[in-house]
Amino acid sequence: MFQDALQQGETSFRTLPTHAKLVALNRTTMIAADQAVASAVLDDVGTSYVELSTPRLAEAVGRYLAIRADTEGAQTACGITLLDILASQIPTTNHPVVSRPPCVLRPSEGVFLDGWMRFFSYYARGDSTIPLLAIDWPAFFERLCSLDPGYNESTSSDAHLDPRQQT
């Protein structure tokens, strides 16, 4: 269901709402003036922006956390229990419902690259849906490099900028 929703929400960077574009652009070290130029260069980059049911998303996150906890030797009876424990430790953030920043997904793994705190905030306060943003990060990064050929070298120490370096 999760992958189907992302495919049905498939669009381009150009059509994203401004608050979703800013979340993606803020993952770079570009200043705001450069971000405006970059936004135009990124227009055709593939994205998917959807709001999924919180219980369904919590189920997927709970499974992910349970797998991670089990591989690290932790004793977890139920992933949702672990999710509830973690969510209770996160102070809620008051994002307006009309422009809630999306949780950004990691390429090909179906987990968050950015937005864990947002997810826990939305989950803890009982939002009925949670916004998600998936981006073709290799194309996104390639376009940024074409905008400024020195961008890749000048930021090579910042592994968070190049999703291809993500583990």
Secondary structure in CASP SS format (residue, H / E / C, confidence):
PFRMAT SS
TARGET T0000
AUTHOR 0000-0000-0000
METHOD secondary structure of the structure
MODEL  1
M C 1.00
F H 1.00
Q H 1.00
D H 1.00
A H 1.00
L H 1.00
Q H 1.00
Q H 1.00
G C 1.00
E E 1.00
T E 1.00
S E 1.00
F H 1.00
R H 1.00
T H 1.00
L C 1.00
P C 1.00
T H 1.00
H H 1.00
A H 1.00
K H 1.00
L H 1.00
V H 1.00
A H 1.00
L H 1.00
N C 1.00
R C 1.00
T C 1.00
T C 1.00
M C 1.00
I C 1.00
A H 1.00
A H 1.00
D H 1.00
Q H 1.00
A H 1.00
V H 1.00
A H 1.00
S H 1.00
A H 1.00
V H 1.00
L C 1.00
D C 1.00
D C 1.00
V C 1.00
G E 1.00
T E 1.00
S E 1.00
Y E 1.00
V E 1.00
E E 1.00
L E 1.00
S E 1.00
T H 1.00
P H 1.00
R H 1.00
L H 1.00
A H 1.00
E H 1.00
A H 1.00
V H 1.00
G H 1.00
R H 1.00
Y H 1.00
L H 1.00
A H 1.00
I H 1.00
R H 1.00
A H 1.00
D H 1.00
T H 1.00
E C 1.00
G C 1.00
A C 1.00
Q C 1.00
T C 1.00
A C 1.00
C C 1.00
G H 1.00
I H 1.00
T H 1.00
L H 1.00
L H 1.00
D H 1.00
I H 1.00
L H 1.00
A H 1.00
S H 1.00
Q C 1.00
I C 1.00
P C 1.00
T C 1.00
T C 1.00
N C 1.00
H C 1.00
P C 1.00
V H 1.00
V H 1.00
S H 1.00
R C 1.00
P C 1.00
P C 1.00
C E 1.00
V E 1.00
L E 1.00
R C 1.00
P C 1.00
S C 1.00
E C 1.00
G C 1.00
V C 1.00
F E 1.00
L E 1.00
D E 1.00
G C 1.00
W H 1.00
M H 1.00
R H 1.00
F H 1.00
F H 1.00
S H 1.00
Y H 1.00
Y H 1.00
A H 1.00
R C 1.00
G C 1.00
D C 1.00
S C 1.00
T E 1.00
I E 1.00
P E 1.00
L E 1.00
L E 1.00
A E 1.00
I E 1.00
D C 1.00
W H 1.00
P H 1.00
A H 1.00
F H 1.00
F H 1.00
E H 1.00
R H 1.00
L H 1.00
C H 1.00
S H 1.00
L H 1.00
D C 1.00
P C 1.00
G C 1.00
Y H 1.00
N H 1.00
E H 1.00
S H 1.00
T C 1.00
S C 1.00
S C 1.00
D C 1.00
A H 1.00
H H 1.00
L H 1.00
D C 1.00
P H 1.00
R H 1.00
Q H 1.00
Q C 1.00
T C 1.00
END
